[in-house]
Amino acid sequence: MARGRKRYLTATMPDGYVKTIGPTADAFTHYWRIVAVLDNGKTEVFWGHTKSLAEARKLKGPAADGAKKRGWKSYQFEIAELVET
């Protein structure tokens, strides 16, 4: 991949949600998101992108810690591969 070339990257989550980032020249490979259910029934979504699957997987532990600290009723942590679009 040529450094400096701008492109769009798209991830499709298991529930069908599609997230596109860009234009970017960074070598992102995976998109992650946390969908947290709060005590009042509302949801919050946290997301980001990483340069490897291993880097994304490392965020699962901190997500569990965040759920305990914030008192979420439940949460889902998901990872999807980014593809150039």
N, C-alpha and C positions, 0 to 999 in steps of 0.2 A: 504494500500500500504506500503510495507516494506521500511523503510528509508534506503537509501544507494543503493538500487537496481537500476541499470541503465536500461533505456528503451528509445525507440524512440517514439516520438509523432508526429502525422500527422494531418494537417488541410486541408480541401478541400474548396476552395473559390467558391462563386457563379458562377464565370466565368470558373471554371474547374481547375484553378491553384492549384497545390498541394505543400504544404510546409511541410517538415519533419525537426524536430529538435531533437538533441540528439547525443550521448547518454546523458541522464540527470537523476538525481535522484530527481530533483525539482518537486513540485506538480503543474505544469502548467496545466491550464484547457482550455484556450482560446488563439487564435492567432488573432492579429489585423493587419491591414495594411491601409495605406493611399496611394492612387494613385493620384498624383497631376499633373495637366496639366499646364505647364508653358506658358508664353506669346509667346515664340518662337515655341510652338507646341510640344516640347519635354515633356517627362514625368519623374517624379522622384517617387520612391517608398520608403516609410518609413514603418517599421514593428516592431513588438515585440510580446511578449507573457506575459500573466498575470496568476495569481493564482485564478481568479474568473471572472465571467461574469460582475459583478458589477464594478470591477476594470477596465475592458476593456471599459465598457460604459462610465466611467468617463473621458476617453481620447477624447471623441467626441467634447467636448467644447474646449479644447486646440487645437484640429485640426482646428476648425473654426477660432480661433485666429491666428494660424500659417498661414492659408490661406490668411487672411487679411494682416498680416505683410509682407509676402513674395510676395504678389501680384499674387497668382495663378489664372489662368483663371477659373479653376474649380478643384474639387477634389472629391474622393469617399473615405469614411471611412467604412471599413467592418470588421466584427468580425466573426470568425468561431470556432467551438468547436474543441479541440484537442482530438484525440483518440489514444490509445496505439497501436503501430504497431510492 
